[in-house]
Amino acid sequence: MNAFSSSAPPEVIAISQASRPFNVTIEPPGSKSETNRFLMLGALSKGISKLDSPLHAADTDLFMEALRAIGVSIECGESWANIHGCDGRSTGGATVHLGDGGTPTRFMMAIASLARKSVVIDGSARMRERPIAEGVDLLRALGCKIEYAEEEGRLPVRVGGGRMPRGGKIEVGRTASSQFISAILMLAPRMEKGVDLFVNAESLTSPSYVELTLHALKKWGIPFDVFRNESGQISRVTVPHFDMTACSVAIEPDASSAVYFLGAATIVRDARVSILGLPRLSRQPDAACLPAFVSMGAQEWSGPNGMGIEGTATLNGIDVDASRWPDGALCVAAVGALAKGRTRIRGLETLKVKESNRVQVLAEELTKMGCRVETTPSSITIDPDFTTARPVLIDPRGDHRIAMTFAVLGLSRPGISIGDPRCVSKSYPNFWRDFALLTESPR
């Protein structure tokens, strides 16, 4: 496997096994989750907001293009972005296409609800399949003007061009995605009544991502109150009307991207990976999957410049709840496919409506490799069996996280090739360049 820093990767990449331990330092790109949240907050604010180390990848680039199309000026360099906020109400009057980006699409629907002229929002064929009806209903309940342009409950939608939504009280339960909840909480300061959000379920969907949104609001200086039930889950959030002004924020390295390198070190004895700049106690949800690798046998460490993992002679299967870090669960499953004993990962109900049906795709591709796999709508159970290590071409279905997950597995299991390697550009354009270090760098 070669690095492809200066040219596009081929149609298929054959993964080389790690023939010896490696010791590498990785600096992942900026957090996709943080970048999307701060882009939205900057767009809604008054003045020029400055982002340090934002992610520049397909998802965030399409979001920035969409914001520009409705009147938000954004200037970018390799490691920075300046957002000239529209002080809440953008010009609008555009048609924007956000590809496969679930978060940008849902955030854009909230931002466009304040536009002076209506905005048509569309996405890829896969994005048109993903659920938006629950979020549309929530935004309408707050006074947002949204119409389905073609099929009820699906993209494209026509948003805004009416009176300013007033906000107020809404109730939410277990939705298919938490992204609309995050969008509403960030939109709330721009509404006359703010938002008083009640949770009428035991817990929100993907609560860790809602917690990340609240952390973003705090960094932006936006006041809010959080109420929790006896188990510590969010039961209510109130965000008042507030005059949003520009901020300057530094964005952490992407924990979701770091996971693949941490998983890689876990499966190679005496290998060591350092993740530069990622705090051990990062609030990014996928940072919380680190204990899963430790439970499987790896050793963790942290310091002032980041954190990392070292592989050991032990690699055990685990039974774990991944509901707070569902994207990271894919890499944990890959490690589990190489472990001694069964691995069961629970809390995966949101993965069926991602860029692919990730549980289904994971199961199909692991089965091709000889594993015995069982799935439910919210879990996957893996019994490793690589007695027949025949060559396998992985079809990631255009899903960046599937491609990166099976690349990790290929470091140990021979004969793995990844089709459509360009799909990683959605979140990590230089993934193959960095991944090549694992087979080129001796300990």
Residue pairs with C-beta under 8 A, 6 or more apart in sequence:
1 13
1 14
1 15
1 16
1 432
1 435
1 436
1 439
2 436
3 432
3 433
3 436
3 437
3 440
4 432
4 433
5 430
5 433
8 422
9 421
9 422
9 432
10 421
11 419
11 420
11 421
12 393
12 417
12 418
12 419
12 421
13 407
13 417
13 418
13 421
13 432
14 416
14 417
15 406
15 407
15 410
15 411
15 416
15 417
15 418
16 410
16 411
16 439
17 410
17 411
17 412
17 413
17 414
17 439
18 264
18 268
18 271
18 411
18 412
18 438
18 439
19 439
20 442
20 443
21 268
21 269
21 270
21 271
21 272
21 311
21 442
21 443
22 265
22 268
22 271
22 272
22 273
22 437
22 438
22 439
22 441
22 442
22 443
23 271
23 272
23 441
23 442
23 443
24 261
24 272
24 273
24 274
24 437
24 438
24 441
25 273
25 274
25 275
25 276
26 258
26 261
26 273
26 274
26 275
26 276
26 434
26 437
27 253
27 275
27 276
27 277
28 253
28 254
28 255
28 257
28 258
28 261
28 275
28 278
28 428
28 434
29 55
29 56
29 57
29 253
29 254
29 257
29 427
29 428
29 429
29 430
30 53
30 54
30 55
30 56
30 251
30 252
30 253
30 254
31 55
31 251
31 252
31 253
31 254
31 255
31 256
31 284
32 55
32 57
32 59
32 60
32 103
32 254
32 256
32 257
32 427
33 103
33 209
33 212
33 254
33 256
33 284
33 285
34 212
34 216
34 251
34 252
34 284
35 51
35 54
35 55
35 60
35 251
36 59
36 60
36 63
36 103
36 104
36 107
37 107
37 182
37 186
37 212
37 213
37 216
38 49
38 51
38 54
38 216
38 220
38 249
38 251
39 51
39 54
39 60
39 63
39 64
39 67
39 74
39 81
39 83
39 107
40 107
40 110
40 111
40 183
40 186
41 49
41 186
41 216
41 217
41 220
41 222
41 244
41 247
42 49
42 51
42 83
42 85
42 246
42 247
43 67
43 72
43 83
43 85
43 86
43 90
43 111
44 85
44 86
44 88
44 111
44 114
44 186
44 187
44 189
44 190
44 244
45 83
45 85
45 87
45 220
45 244
45 245
45 246
45 247
46 85
46 87
46 88
46 243
46 244
46 245
46 246
47 84
47 85
47 245
47 246
48 82
48 83
48 84
48 85
48 246
49 82
49 83
49 85
49 246
49 247
49 248
49 249
50 80
50 81
50 82
50 83
50 246
50 247
50 248
50 249
51 80
51 81
51 82
51 83
51 248
51 249
51 251
52 79
52 80
52 248
52 249
52 250
52 251
53 79
53 80
53 250
53 251
53 252
53 253
54 60
54 76
54 80
54 81
54 251
55 251
55 254
55 427
56 76
56 78
56 429
57 425
57 426
57 427
57 428
57 429
58 99
58 100
58 101
58 425
58 426
58 427
58 429
59 99
59 100
59 101
59 103
59 104
59 426
59 427
60 104
62 97
62 98
62 99
62 101
62 104
63 98
63 101
63 104
63 107
63 108
64 74
64 76
64 81
65 96
66 96
66 97
66 98
66 104
66 108
66 121
67 74
67 83
67 90
67 108
67 111
68 74
69 94
69 95
69 96
70 86
70 90
70 91
70 92
70 93
70 94
70 96
70 111
70 112
70 115
70 119
71 86
71 90
71 91
71 92
72 83
72 84
72 85
72 86
72 90
73 83
73 84
74 81
74 82
74 83
74 84
75 81
75 82
75 84
76 82
83 246
85 244
85 246
88 114
88 190
88 244
89 114
89 115
89 116
89 164
90 111
90 112
90 114
90 115
90 116
91 115
91 116
91 117
92 112
92 115
92 116
92 117
92 118
92 119
92 160
92 161
93 115
93 116
93 117
93 118
93 119
94 119
94 120
95 119
95 120
95 121
95 122
96 108
96 119
96 120
96 121
96 122
97 122
97 123
98 104
98 105
98 108
98 121
98 122
98 123
98 127
99 123
99 124
99 127
100 123
100 124
100 126
100 127
100 355
100 398
100 426
101 123
101 127
101 426
102 127
102 130
102 177
102 179
102 354
102 355
103 179
103 182
105 121
105 123
105 127
105 132
105 155
106 132
106 135
106 177
106 179
106 180
106 182
106 183
107 179
107 182
107 183
107 186
108 119
108 121
109 121
109 132
109 135
109 136
109 139
109 146
109 157
109 159
109 180
109 183
110 139
110 144
110 180
110 183
110 184
110 186
110 187
111 187
112 118
112 119
112 121
112 159
112 160
113 139
113 144
113 145
113 146
113 159
113 160
113 165
113 187
114 160
114 164
114 165
114 187
114 190
115 159
115 160
115 161
116 160
116 161
117 160
117 161
118 145
118 158
118 159
118 160
118 161
119 158
119 159
119 160
119 161
120 149
120 156
120 157
120 158
120 159
121 155
121 156
121 157
121 158
121 159
122 128
122 149
122 155
122 156
123 155
123 156
126 355
126 356
126 398
127 155
128 154
128 155
128 156
129 154
130 177
130 353
131 153
131 176
131 177
131 353
132 153
132 154
132 155
132 157
132 180
133 152
133 153
134 175
134 176
134 177
134 180
135 175
135 177
135 179
135 180
135 183
136 146
136 148
136 153
136 157
138 170
138 172
138 180
138 181
138 184
139 146
139 165
139 180
139 184
140 146
141 170
142 165
142 166
142 167
142 168
142 170
142 184
142 191
142 195
143 163
143 164
143 165
143 166
143 167
143 168
143 191
144 159
144 160
144 165
145 159
145 160
145 161
145 162
145 163
145 165
146 157
146 158
146 159
147 157
147 158
147 159
148 154
148 156
148 157
148 158
149 155
149 156
149 157
149 158
150 156
164 191
164 192
165 191
166 191
166 192
166 193
167 188
167 191
167 192
167 193
167 194
167 195
167 241
168 191
168 193
168 195
168 196
169 195
169 196
169 197
169 198
170 184
170 195
170 196
170 197
170 198
171 197
171 198
171 199
171 200
172 181
172 197
172 198
172 199
172 200
172 201
172 204
173 199
173 200
173 201
174 201
174 203
174 204
174 205
175 181
175 204
175 205
176 205
176 350
176 353
177 205
177 206
177 350
177 353
178 204
178 205
178 206
178 207
178 209
178 210
178 350
179 209
181 197
181 204
181 205
181 210
181 213
182 209
182 210
182 212
182 213
184 195
184 197
185 195
185 197
185 210
185 213
185 214
185 217
185 224
185 237
185 239
186 213
186 216
186 217
187 195
188 194
188 195
188 224
188 239
188 240
188 241
189 222
189 239
189 240
189 241
189 242
189 243
189 244
190 241
190 244
191 241
192 241
193 241
194 238
194 239
194 240
194 241
194 242
195 237
195 238
195 239
196 236
196 238
197 236
197 237
197 238
197 239
198 235
198 236
199 233
199 234
199 235
199 236
202 229
202 231
202 233
203 231
203 233
203 234
204 210
204 233
204 234
205 349
205 350
206 285
206 323
206 324
206 326
206 350
207 233
207 234
207 324
208 285
208 288
208 324
208 325
209 285
210 234
211 234
211 283
212 283
212 284
212 285
214 224
214 226
214 237
215 283
217 224
217 239
218 224
219 247
219 249
220 244
220 247
220 249
221 245
221 247
222 239
222 242
222 244
223 239
223 240
223 242
224 237
224 238
224 239
224 240
225 237
225 238
226 234
226 236
226 237
227 234
227 235
227 236
227 237
228 234
228 235
229 235
252 277
252 278
252 279
252 282
252 284
253 275
253 276
253 277
253 278
254 284
254 427
254 428
255 278
255 282
255 284
255 285
255 286
255 287
255 328
256 284
256 286
256 327
256 328
256 401
256 427
257 404
257 427
257 428
257 431
258 275
258 278
258 286
258 287
259 286
259 289
259 327
259 328
259 331
260 331
260 404
260 405
260 407
260 408
260 431
260 435
261 273
261 275
261 434
261 435
261 438
262 273
262 275
262 290
262 293
262 298
262 308
262 309
262 331
263 293
263 331
263 332
263 334
263 335
263 408
264 271
264 273
264 408
264 411
264 435
264 438
265 271
265 272
265 273
265 298
265 308
265 309
265 310
265 311
266 293
266 296
266 297
266 298
266 309
266 311
266 315
266 335
267 311
267 315
267 335
267 338
267 408
267 411
267 412
268 311
268 411
268 412
269 311
269 312
269 313
270 310
270 311
270 312
270 443
271 310
271 311
271 438
271 443
272 308
272 309
272 310
272 311
272 443
273 308
273 309
273 310
274 306
274 307
274 308
275 306
275 307
275 308
276 305
276 306
277 305
277 306
278 287
278 306
278 307
279 287
279 302
279 306
279 307
280 287
280 290
280 300
280 302
280 307
281 287
285 324
285 325
285 327
285 328
286 325
286 327
286 328
287 325
288 324
288 325
288 328
289 322
289 325
289 328
289 329
289 331
289 332
290 300
290 307
290 309
292 318
292 320
292 322
292 328
292 332
293 300
293 309
293 332
293 335
294 300
295 316
295 318
295 320
296 314
296 315
296 316
296 317
296 318
296 332
296 335
296 336
296 339
297 311
297 312
297 313
297 314
297 315
297 316
297 339
298 309
298 310
298 311
298 312
299 309
299 310
299 312
300 307
300 308
300 309
300 310
301 307
301 308
301 309
301 310
302 308
315 335
315 338
315 339
315 340
316 339
316 340
316 341
317 336
317 339
317 340
317 341
317 342
317 343
317 344
317 382
317 384
318 332
318 336
318 339
318 343
318 344
319 342
319 343
319 344
319 346
320 332
320 344
320 345
320 346
321 346
321 347
322 328
322 329
322 332
322 345
322 346
322 347
322 348
323 346
323 347
323 348
323 349
324 347
326 347
326 348
326 350
326 351
327 354
327 401
329 345
329 347
329 348
329 351
330 351
330 358
330 362
330 401
330 402
330 405
331 404
331 405
331 408
332 343
332 345
333 343
333 345
333 362
333 366
333 380
333 382
333 405
334 405
334 406
334 408
334 409
335 343
335 408
336 343
336 345
336 382
336 384
337 343
337 366
337 369
337 371
337 382
337 384
337 386
337 409
337 413
338 384
338 386
338 409
338 412
338 413
339 384
340 384
342 381
342 382
342 383
343 381
343 382
344 379
344 380
344 381
344 382
345 379
345 380
345 381
346 378
346 379
347 378
347 379
348 358
348 359
348 378
348 379
348 380
349 377
349 378
351 357
351 358
351 359
352 358
352 359
352 360
352 377
354 399
354 401
355 397
355 398
355 399
355 400
355 401
355 426
356 396
356 397
356 398
356 399
356 402
358 399
358 401
358 402
359 375
359 377
359 379
359 380
360 375
361 396
361 397
361 399
361 402
362 373
362 380
362 402
362 405
363 373
363 375
363 380
365 392
365 394
365 395
365 402
365 406
366 373
366 382
367 373
368 392
369 386
369 392
369 409
369 413
369 416
370 385
370 386
370 387
370 388
370 389
371 382
371 383
371 384
371 385
371 386
372 382
372 383
372 385
373 380
373 381
373 382
373 383
374 380
374 381
375 381
386 413
389 413
389 414
389 415
390 415
391 415
391 416
391 417
392 415
392 416
392 417
393 417
393 418
393 419
394 402
394 403
394 406
394 416
394 417
394 418
394 419
395 419
395 420
396 402
396 403
396 406
396 418
396 419
396 420
396 423
398 420
398 423
399 423
400 423
400 424
400 425
400 426
400 427
400 428
401 427
403 418
403 420
403 421
403 423
403 424
404 424
404 428
404 431
404 435
406 416
406 418
407 416
407 418
407 431
407 435
409 416
410 416
410 417
410 418
411 438
411 439
421 432
424 431
424 432
428 434
